[in-house]
Amino acid sequence: MIHVSKDFNKYPIALDFNAVNAPIVAIIEAAIEEGTSHVANRGYYRDKIKEQLFELYNFKCAYCEAELRKCDSALHIDHYRPRRGKMPDKSGQDIAGIHHHGYPWLTYEWSNLLPVCASCNAGKSSSFPIEGNRVAQCNDKDKANWGEFQANSRTYQDEKPLLLHPEIDDPNLHFRYNISGKIYPQGERGKETIKTYKLDRPGLDAARKTIADLLVARIKKMAAPPPEAMPCEGALLHLLAGAVDGFLNKMSESVQNPRAQTS
Ligand SMILES: [Zn+2]
């Protein structure tokens, strides 16, 4: 997962509820009023925006970075906050006896839509664990503040979501990797994100190892003494190559054992 910049205020035309006579206004109002019984209009939340969304992500999954086929009609768009599903509070219980069944009013919210691969989509399903207090259900279109629907707004950040959002969070702060392609969490949010999307699945480990191997080979090549090197130059480069090896080994140990000291 990498951070991707998306302008949350720059809505695609199909989702721009500020536009004059925008058809999406009535559709969002219906989603608010109908709640989980709302039948999502895929033409709006998927078909009309998928090109823009997938280009933003360079046709890669927002969570695992797997390549997504450009012409695949089954391209998945994930609702970061699920449209429906049982949403317990942080202790796994319903909130004070109130059943929370998802976020149907965010069905067409630009900041809530992410391109994903089938594996990540299946891993997540309709889960959305949080550490804070879940926002109240929004079911009155006249009281709803659409300006607060954005995922980085105070209202939604106060939920303290445990799943990382690639357009809000910096994944580099929550994951570490070793040169074997393994991923390790740094904190609870990294842990929950890896678990939910199965970012430690063997196929991803192998893909990361391939890239790590290429990088290591490139570094070693840079440090290897050229055949025409002078004797002292060769010795120095040999020392550098040894230092690179040592560094890579240390890096691998420290990721596997965060308490190991690097020096
Ligand atoms: Zn994925």
Residues whose N, C-alpha, C, O or C-beta is under 5 A from the ligand:
A	BS01	ZN	C61 Y63 C64 E65 A66 C117 C120
